Amino acid sequence: MSLRTETAPVRTATTTPPTGGLPAGRTTGTRRGRFVPYVFVGPAGLLFLAFSLVPIVIAVLLSLRDSSTSVGDGDWIGAGNFATMGSDPLILTALGNTLVFTVGTVPTSMAIGLALAVALNRPLPGRGVFRALFFVPMVAAGVVVGVVMSWIFNGDYGVVNNLLEALGLGRLPWLTAPGWAMVTLVIVVVWTRIGFCMVIYLGALQSVPTELKEAAAIDGASRWARFRTITWPLLRPTTSILLILNVVFSLQAFDVIYVMTGGGPGFSTTVLIQYVFRSAFIDARMGYAAALGLVLVAILLVFTLLRQRANRKAEEMH
């Protein structure tokens, strides 16, 4: 007698997906998810459109007109404003002053900032307080710095001249003589910027491997030799970025110069951005000022691209 066991066939449950191949409710959620990034990017995009892109378009339109007030004012002259720059002696003066100001502020602030960073990177008592004190001028408003420094360097009652007179050295025309006015501006801007350079260099110094310096010290290398052969090569990417940043800061320096000298005496401290302001709001040459501003933007764009390139190189080295 044989026993037969019959097994019922297993039926596989199949579900028919809705139209489109997605479960119910997924299509709407996916479509909504596509718009989520635009919700977050939208406010920043509107700000960029209102305060960056639109002003640039207006500046381009102004630069093509012989305008004194607005976009619709003045005759259409095309590249006439740019052609005028070739025969304008003041633009050469402004470019020369900009070059002198940049050369005077950038290397000096970087060198002093590096020296302070090296000094304050060591275990010294109260070094946190000194770091904060050197950084305070960087966060102060430029207008406030300009007003205070105008009092300090005043030729009649300034603290600096009173101190020089007490030492028997005589008074100096800090803000009234062409040469001394530029020197005064360089001193003030360097004082405000060394804290920034110090902080950047401090961060770079703290990332230098101590093992390399200890090994060099064991081999008998002096402190200067260790800095020259180990520390300084590792600081070069930071120095490149800091150099470009400081150049951009110097090209954009306006508030301190405007408050302390106003571009004078004469045009001895009139830098390019100061000349743009003067052409627009004093000489009522809005179209020409817009053309000058575009030239300044082009210069800043070049240094911005250089900064991005330096950032990429620094990331590749790390």
Secondary structure as the mmCIF struct_conf table of DSSP 4:
data_model
#
loop_
_struct_conf.conf_type_id
_struct_conf.id
_struct_conf.beg_label_comp_id
_struct_conf.beg_label_asym_id
_struct_conf.beg_label_seq_id
_struct_conf.end_label_comp_id
_struct_conf.end_label_asym_id
_struct_conf.end_label_seq_id
HELX_LH_PP_P HELX_LH_PP_P1 ALA A 8 ALA A 13
HELX_LH_PP_P HELX_LH_PP_P2 THR A 16 PRO A 18
TURN_TY1_P TURN_TY1_P1 THR A 19 GLY A 20
BEND BEND1 GLY A 21 LEU A 22
TURN_TY1_P TURN_TY1_P2 ALA A 24 GLY A 25
HELX_RH_AL_P HELX_RH_AL_P1 ARG A 26 PHE A 48
HELX_RH_PI_P HELX_RH_PI_P1 LEU A 49 LEU A 53
HELX_RH_AL_P HELX_RH_AL_P2 VAL A 54 SER A 63
TURN_TY1_P TURN_TY1_P3 LEU A 64 LEU A 64
STRN STRN1 ARG A 65 ASP A 66
BEND BEND2 SER A 68 SER A 70
TURN_TY1_P TURN_TY1_P4 VAL A 71 GLY A 72
BEND BEND3 ASP A 73 GLY A 74
STRN STRN2 ASP A 75 TRP A 76
TURN_TY1_P TURN_TY1_P5 GLY A 78 ALA A 79
HELX_RH_AL_P HELX_RH_AL_P3 GLY A 80 MET A 85
TURN_TY1_P TURN_TY1_P6 GLY A 86 SER A 87
HELX_RH_AL_P HELX_RH_AL_P4 PRO A 89 LEU A 120
TURN_TY1_P TURN_TY1_P7 ASN A 121 ASN A 121
BEND BEND4 ARG A 122 ARG A 122
TURN_TY1_P TURN_TY1_P8 PRO A 125 GLY A 126
HELX_RH_AL_P HELX_RH_AL_P5 ARG A 127 VAL A 139
BEND BEND5 ALA A 140 ALA A 140
HELX_RH_AL_P HELX_RH_AL_P6 GLY A 142 ILE A 152
TURN_TY1_P TURN_TY1_P9 PHE A 153 PHE A 153
TURN_TY1_P TURN_TY1_P10 GLY A 155 TYR A 157
HELX_RH_AL_P HELX_RH_AL_P7 VAL A 159 ALA A 166
TURN_TY1_P TURN_TY1_P11 LEU A 167 GLY A 168
TURN_TY1_P TURN_TY1_P12 TRP A 174 THR A 176
BEND BEND6 ALA A 177 ALA A 177
HELX_RH_AL_P HELX_RH_AL_P8 PRO A 178 LEU A 205
TURN_TY1_P TURN_TY1_P13 GLN A 206 SER A 207
BEND BEND7 VAL A 208 VAL A 208
HELX_RH_AL_P HELX_RH_AL_P9 THR A 210 ILE A 218
TURN_TY1_P TURN_TY1_P14 ASP A 219 GLY A 220
HELX_RH_AL_P HELX_RH_AL_P10 ARG A 223 ARG A 226
HELX_RH_PI_P HELX_RH_PI_P2 PHE A 227 THR A 231
HELX_RH_AL_P HELX_RH_AL_P11 TRP A 232 LEU A 251
TURN_TY1_P TURN_TY1_P15 GLN A 252 GLN A 252
HELX_RH_AL_P HELX_RH_AL_P12 ASP A 255 MET A 260
TURN_TY1_P TURN_TY1_P16 THR A 261 GLY A 263
BEND BEND8 PRO A 265 PRO A 265
TURN_TY1_P TURN_TY1_P17 GLY A 266 THR A 269
HELX_RH_AL_P HELX_RH_AL_P13 LEU A 272 PHE A 281
TURN_TY1_P TURN_TY1_P18 ILE A 282 ILE A 282
BEND BEND9 ASP A 283 ASP A 283
HELX_RH_AL_P HELX_RH_AL_P14 MET A 286 MET A 317
#
